[in-house]
Amino acid sequence: MAARIRRRSVARKRCKQRLKVGFIGGVGCLVLLVVFWQVIWPYLVGGLVLAGGAAGGWWLWRTNRLLKGRDHQWQQEEALKAGRRSLTEVDTMSGGEFEDFVVELCRRDGCTEVRRVGGSHDDGADVLGCLPDGRSMVIQCKRYSPKSRIPSHEVRDLLGARVHFKVDVAIFVTTTYFTGPSERTAVQNGVIAVHRDHLGLWNNGVSLLSLSELNGAGQGDRRHRARWKKTYG
């Protein structure tokens, strides 16, 4: 018990000594500050300005970083809502996922009653629905490698689906391109041929009805064939 009391007494004495030293040191610094104020104040003010500038710069950097992060997240969320994916992502989709992707794009553009009907007995149709102007539509979706080409018989299958489902418009959507004969078959029979280039436009916000005005364009010319051979030949 006596030892504990002695330890407490020693601790109190040390605390008092520290307070006394701190008080004397503080008074000394204050005296020096007053005496040498004319010499010290420019450095003191400069130090405060530098510290304030550094703090302000850090705050602006952090705020900018947070805003950029939120903006990037918002863009990703909006892209998902709009159904947008990169074509590289689209190339990795399964056939069913690609059909769902096309359904999302149709709904984004204001198409109604859009639904998947693809399967082993789809009668040449993958998606059915109505365009924003009220016309009924049937869509065939083919997620092929960009090295492949859509042959004419697949376009003819879609023409049969248009008759079978008694719809107004037939649309062929693919991740690749059409052969020359298949493209001519589509254009001559009123099939909207959405090849890879047009799919990229549709994915980036161009409406489906606008793509119908580009039907038969964007592939098959000499420059396009040269680019295709250079990339995939």
C-alpha positions in Angstrom: 0.0 0.0 0.0 2.8 2.4 1.0 4.6 1.6 -2.3 1.5 2.4 -4.3 1.2 5.8 -2.5 4.8 6.6 -3.2 4.4 5.7 -6.9 1.3 8.0 -7.2 3.2 10.8 -5.5 6.1 10.4 -7.9 3.8 10.4 -10.9 2.1 13.6 -9.7 5.4 15.3 -9.2 6.5 14.3 -12.8 3.2 15.5 -14.2 3.6 18.9 -12.4 7.2 19.2 -13.7 6.0 18.5 -17.3 3.3 21.1 -17.0 5.8 23.6 -15.6 8.3 22.9 -18.4 5.5 23.1 -21.0 4.2 26.4 -19.6 7.7 27.9 -19.4 8.4 26.7 -23.0 5.1 28.2 -24.2 5.8 31.5 -22.5 9.3 31.5 -24.0 8.0 30.9 -27.5 5.4 33.6 -27.1 8.1 36.1 -25.9 10.4 35.2 -28.8 7.4 35.6 -31.2 6.7 39.1 -29.8 10.3 40.1 -29.8 11.2 38.8 -33.3 7.7 39.4 -34.8 9.1 41.7 -37.5 11.5 39.0 -38.7 9.2 36.0 -38.2 5.9 37.1 -39.5 6.7 36.9 -43.3 7.8 33.3 -42.8 4.8 32.5 -40.6 2.3 33.9 -43.0 4.1 32.2 -45.9 4.0 28.9 -44.1 0.3 29.3 -43.4 -0.4 30.2 -47.1 1.5 27.2 -48.3 -0.3 24.9 -45.8 -3.6 26.4 -46.9 -2.7 26.0 -50.6 -1.7 22.4 -50.1 -4.8 21.6 -48.1 -7.0 23.3 -50.8 -5.2 21.5 -53.6 -5.6 18.1 -51.9 -9.3 18.9 -51.3 -9.8 19.8 -55.0 -7.9 16.7 -56.2 -10.0 14.4 -53.9 -13.3 16.1 -54.9 -12.4 15.8 -58.6 -11.5 12.1 -58.1 -14.8 11.4 -56.4 -16.8 13.2 -59.0 -15.0 11.4 -61.8 -15.6 8.1 -60.1 -19.3 8.9 -59.7 -19.6 10.1 -63.3 -18.0 6.9 -64.5 -20.3 4.8 -62.4 -23.3 6.8 -63.6 -22.2 6.3 -67.3 -21.9 2.5 -66.7 -25.3 2.4 -65.1 -26.9 4.4 -67.9 -25.1 2.2 -70.5 -26.6 -0.8 -68.9 -30.1 0.7 -68.8 -29.7 1.6 -72.5 -28.6 -1.9 -73.3 -25.2 -0.8 -74.6 -22.3 -3.2 -74.6 -19.0 -3.1 -76.5 -19.0 -5.3 -79.6 -16.2 -7.3 -78.0 -18.6 -8.1 -75.1 -21.4 -8.9 -77.6 -19.0 -11.4 -79.4 -18.7 -13.4 -76.2 -22.4 -13.7 -75.6 -24.3 -17.0 -76.1 -27.0 -17.1 -78.7 -29.7 -16.6 -76.1 -27.9 -13.7 -74.5 -27.6 -12.0 -77.9 -31.3 -12.4 -78.4 -31.9 -10.8 -75.0 -29.5 -8.0 -76.0 -31.5 -7.3 -79.2 -34.8 -7.3 -77.2 -33.3 -4.7 -74.8 -32.3 -2.5 -77.8 -35.8 -2.8 -79.3 -37.5 -1.8 -76.0 -35.0 1.1 -75.6 -36.2 2.4 -79.0 -39.9 2.3 -78.0 -40.9 -1.0 -79.6 -43.8 -2.7 -77.9 -44.9 -6.3 -77.1 -41.3 -7.4 -77.7 -40.6 -11.0 -76.7 -38.2 -13.8 -77.4 -39.6 -16.8 -79.3 -36.3 -18.5 -80.3 -35.7 -22.2 -79.7 -35.4 -25.5 -81.5 -38.8 -24.9 -83.2 -38.7 -21.1 -83.7 -39.9 -21.3 -87.4 -37.1 -18.9 -88.4 -37.9 -16.3 -85.7 -36.1 -15.3 -82.6 -37.9 -12.1 -81.5 -41.4 -10.8 -82.2 -43.0 -7.4 -81.4 -44.1 -4.1 -82.8 -42.1 -1.2 -84.1 -42.8 2.3 -82.5 -44.9 3.2 -85.5 -47.2 0.2 -84.8 -46.0 -2.2 -87.5 -45.5 -5.8 -86.4 -42.0 -7.3 -86.8 -40.1 -10.5 -86.7 -36.3 -10.6 -86.0 -33.8 -13.2 -86.7 -30.6 -13.0 -84.5 -27.3 -14.5 -85.5 -24.3 -14.1 -83.2 -21.5 -15.3 -85.5 -17.8 -14.7 -85.7 -16.9 -11.6 -87.7 -15.0 -13.9 -90.0 -18.3 -15.6 -91.0 -20.8 -14.3 -93.6 -24.6 -14.7 -93.6 -25.6 -16.9 -96.6 -28.7 -16.3 -98.7 -30.7 -19.3 -97.4 -30.8 -17.8 -93.9 -32.3 -14.6 -95.3 -34.9 -16.7 -97.2 -35.7 -18.5 -93.9 -36.5 -15.1 -92.4 -38.8 -14.3 -95.4 -40.6 -17.5 -94.6 -40.9 -16.5 -91.0 -42.4 -13.2 -92.1 -45.1 -15.1 -94.0 -45.6 -17.6 -91.2 -46.1 -15.0 -88.4 -48.0 -12.6 -90.8 -46.0 -9.6 -89.7 -45.2 -6.4 -91.6 -41.4 -6.1 -91.2 -38.6 -8.7 -91.1 -35.3 -7.7 -89.5 -32.0 -9.7 -89.6 -29.6 -8.7 -86.9 -26.1 -10.2 -86.9 -22.6 -9.6 -85.4 -21.0 -10.3 -88.8 -21.7 -9.3 -92.4 -23.9 -10.6 -95.3 -22.6 -12.1 -98.5 -23.3 -10.0 -101.6 -26.2 -12.3 -102.7 -27.7 -12.5 -99.3 -27.6 -8.7 -98.9 -29.3 -8.3 -102.3 -32.0 -10.8 -101.3 -32.6 -8.9 -98.1 -32.9 -5.5 -99.8 -35.0 -6.6 -102.7 -37.5 -8.3 -100.4 -37.7 -5.5 -97.8 -35.7 -7.2 -95.1 -33.8 -4.8 -92.8 -30.3 -6.2 -92.8 -28.5 -5.1 -89.6 -24.9 -6.2 -90.1 -22.0 -5.6 -87.7 -21.4 -1.9 -88.6 -25.1 -1.1 -88.2 -25.3 -3.1 -85.0 -22.5 -0.9 -83.6 -24.5 2.2 -84.5 -27.7 0.8 -83.0 -25.8 -0.1 -79.8 -24.5 3.5 -79.6 -27.9 5.1 -79.7 -29.1 5.2 -83.4 -32.7 4.1 -83.5 -33.9 0.9 -85.3 -36.1 2.9 -87.6 -33.1 5.1 -88.6 -31.2 1.9 -89.5 -33.9 1.0 -91.9 -32.9 4.0 -94.0 -29.4 2.7 -94.2 -30.4 -0.7 -95.4 -28.0 -2.2 -98.0 -25.3 0.4 -97.1 -22.0 0.1 -95.2 -20.6 -3.1 -96.6 -19.7 -4.7 -99.9 -17.8 -1.8 -101.5 -14.2 -2.2 -102.5 -12.8 -0.3 -99.6 -14.8 -2.3 -97.1 -13.8 -5.6 -98.6 -10.1 -4.5 -98.5 -10.5 -3.6 -94.8 -12.2 -6.9 -94.1 -9.5 -9.0 -95.8 -6.8 -7.0 -94.0 -8.4 -7.7 -90.6 -9.6 -11.3 -91.1 -8.0 -12.6 -94.3 
